[in-house]
Amino acid sequence: MGKYRNRILLGFGIAFVIYVGMLLFTNTEELVGHLRTYPWGLLFPLIALKMVSWAFRFGEWHYYLGVIGAQDKISLFDSLVIFISGFTMTVSPGKIAEVLKAVILKVRTGVPVAVSAPVVIAERVVDGIAVLFITLAALVLAGDQIDFGAYRPLILLSVALITAGMIAVQIEPLAYFFLDLLKRVPVVKRFHQPLVDFYESSREIFKLKHVIPTAAMGVVAYLADAVGFTLILSGFGLEITWLLFLQATFIAGFSAAIGALSGVPNGAGVTEVSGSAMIMALIAPGNPALTASAALTAAVIEGFFHKWFRVFVGMVVAIIYRKRLIPAEVEQSFGCGAAFTVS
């Protein structure tokens, strides 16, 4: 599984280059100055809120393990270790290395990758639904204090894509029509059964009876992130108000969506730049003391806690529990441990 390790390392490399490029166009002196004067006592409630967010996201993951019949084949602790170590895999371009979670799950439970891989996809889709829900709710509750027009196209496109995908996966005759066509293609036909398993698992996972509870957990997770972003903004002298919370909720959700859609490893640079731009557009007009450098600093701090802190935690857990994730006999036979070997 060295290819997964290489993709993760590639993601780190791309992210590093992007951040270096971003700094070239930033007043680094002002940025460092804001970081030095920031009230870092907020670190403790921010970490606590991040734990709340992760707890509900783990709830999504473990719930879906029950849907695919893997929950009773793995301990809660092992499920948690796989989930947290998976944070590191988000760094790979397009988050492609996240499929490694399905591979590790197969090692631990015997559930085929074709059956468990849709869980990884479902996590991203459910997150997208949660983000859309809270951003739309923030827009409605804020009224004309947040200009919906500028963000309408991306929001509507995202809603349309998620809705169309969830409907399409439930149309069984259409799916089997294409699966039967693939069965006749010489090169592809040997993958027919795994594709059938993948589809059947996806169809079950994306039923409304499963999407509704997991999306609800996702909403709570993102609300915890939104409260954290509100606290980050308060560190720049902004008064915590209902409007600031709604603005922070919208910005956190929308910038996260832009970062995810960009395909850039862990949304590096994209999330921070889009977040700081929205801070200047939505919050700065009512707070003249909030400068562009302060807005970027706030977005950088938010990016660290929303994205990179989890990657660090995931790396630590993956290294500590590498042998628990990948048993020694499997590592020796297939070289699976390479995915978590730091070289």
C-alpha positions, 0 to 999 in steps of 0.5 A: 500500500505504498501508493497510498503513503506516496499520495499522502506525501504528495498531498503534503508537498502540494500543500506546502508549495501552496502555502509558500506561494500564499505567503509571497502575496501576504504581508507576513509581518502583519500576519506574524504580529496578529499571531503574536498578540492573539489571545491563545487562551482560546485554544482550550475551548477551541480544542474542546469544540473540535472534540465535540465535532469529531465525536459526532463525525465518528458517530456517522462513521460507526453508524454506517459500519452497522449499515454494511454489517461491519459494526459487530465485527470490530470493537468500538476502540478499533473503529475509533482508531481507524476513524481518527487515523483516517484524518491523515488521508484527507491530505491526499489529492482529491482525498483519494487515499481515504479508500485506505480506511476501507482496506484497513476495515477489510483487514480487521473485519473481512468486509470486502472493500467494494462493500465498505468503500461507499461508507467513505463516500457517504461521509463526504456526501453527508458532510456536504448535506450538513454544510448546505443545511447550515449555510442555508439556515444561516442565510435565512436567519440572517435575512438581508444581512448576508448577500445570498446572490453572490453565493447562489450559483455554487449553493444551487449547483451543490444541492442539485448534484447531491440530490441528483446523485442520491436519486440516481443511486436508488434507481435500481433498473438503471444501475443494473442496466449499466452493470450488465453492459459492463459485464460484456466488456472483456477488460471490465467484466472481471470487476462485475461482481465487485461493482455490483457489491459496491452499488448494492452497498451504496444504494443501502447507505444512501437511503433516506432512513440512513442519510437523515440521522447521519446528516443530523450528526453532521449538522451538530458537528459543523455547528460546533465548528461554527461556534469555534470560528466565532470564538476565533473571530472574537479574539480579534476584538469582535463582540460575540453576537447572534449576527457574528455567529450566523456570519461565522457559520456561513463562512465556515461552511461555505469556505469548507465546501469551496476547499473540498470542491477544489480537489486541493489537498486538504483545501490548502490555501483555498479555504483560507483565501476564500474564508478571509475574502468572505470575512472582509465582505460580510464582517469587516463592513460592520467592523472597520477595525478588522483589517485584511491582514487580521481577516487572513490571520483569522482564516489561517487559525480557522484553517489550522483547527478545522483541517491541520490539527486533525491531520496531526492527531491522525498521524500520531494515532496512525503511528502509535496504533500501526500494528493494531491497524495492520496486524504483523502477519498482514504487514509481512505478507502484503506490505500494508504497514508501508502506508503508515511508515514515516520515512 
